[in-house]
Amino acid sequence: MAATVPAVARAMSIFEVFAREQRELSNSEIARFIGVADSSCADLLHTLYQAGYVTRTARSKRFYPTGRLLAAAQAIAENDPLLQVSREAIDLLSEKTGETALCGRLEHGFVRIIGIQEGKYALRYVMKIGEKMALHGSGLGKALLAQVDPEEAARQLRLKSLKKLTPASITDPALVERAVQEVRERGWAETRSEGIQGVGALAVGGHVGGEPVAISLTGPQERIDENREHYLRTLLDVQASVFDPRDATARPAPLKTRRRNTARAAPAT
């Protein structure tokens, strides 16, 4: 059976202290913050100093992290399996449909965009990596909420106020929860002008390494309607190929294409 190594936990807590304080600290200050004796803290700091993870001022003998930890973290992030999966998924989606494909993760009451591949059409949806989307007004949001249990979905929906983004926006958390339950049952999510007037989206969710993630096709509502069956089939095929199989949502029954008169999205810039 594996054992917990207290020294490792204490070393990591030192970096957490620096992240919080954002200043040079003495050995005694760090020892007090992490709750250990000065001598034990000195050993930890000496080890980190010898390994190049902290530096020490010559006169005051105070410590501060070097850039080595940041460099290691950035290298790890560049090979994050979640980012690799999102890149593969949205590339496949956009290649097969020509629409803008998005990938998002759940973050404290909203969707964080972690991947985007713009579509080939002159009239297309555009965003930037790192931007946020409302949970209640996006296909990604509903698909993500369907990947967590109902209690967590309800909690996430109450972390932020549900704003009336368009006349079609649903702002009652209970009604959004009901819509999310429908997503769980049928296996895919949809929005129709709920986040931006004239823009529609189809989305599916899954898990990567235990974390919920969702992918969507987003564009002018009229074009989404015209290609509904093809887009859904493509989304579900990509879902099955890139997400953890044990967490993938169920495939829906075949749908008939629906056509509606809707406003078109603004041209991409």
Number of C-alpha atoms within 10 A of each C-alpha: 3 4 5 8 8 8 13 10 10 18 16 10 15 21 17 13 16 16 11 9 10 11 12 17 18 15 20 15 15 24 21 12 12 15 11 14 13 15 12 14 23 17 13 18 23 15 14 16 17 10 11 14 17 19 20 18 11 8 6 10 12 17 20 20 21 14 13 13 14 12 11 10 11 12 11 11 13 10 10 11 13 21 17 14 18 25 18 15 27 25 19 18 25 21 15 13 17 17 26 25 31 31 28 29 23 23 12 12 22 22 26 22 22 19 25 24 25 20 22 13 13 9 16 21 24 18 16 13 14 13 11 17 20 22 26 32 26 29 30 37 32 31 30 30 30 29 25 17 11 16 9 12 22 18 13 19 24 12 11 13 13 19 14 14 17 14 11 15 21 19 16 13 18 12 12 22 20 12 17 25 18 15 26 23 13 14 20 26 26 23 23 22 24 23 25 19 20 19 25 27 27 25 30 33 33 25 22 18 9 9 14 21 27 31 30 32 30 27 27 25 23 20 17 24 22 14 14 19 16 14 22 23 15 18 27 20 14 18 24 17 14 17 23 15 13 8 15 19 24 15 17 14 8 9 11 9 12 12 14 10 9 17 13 18 19 16 12 12 8
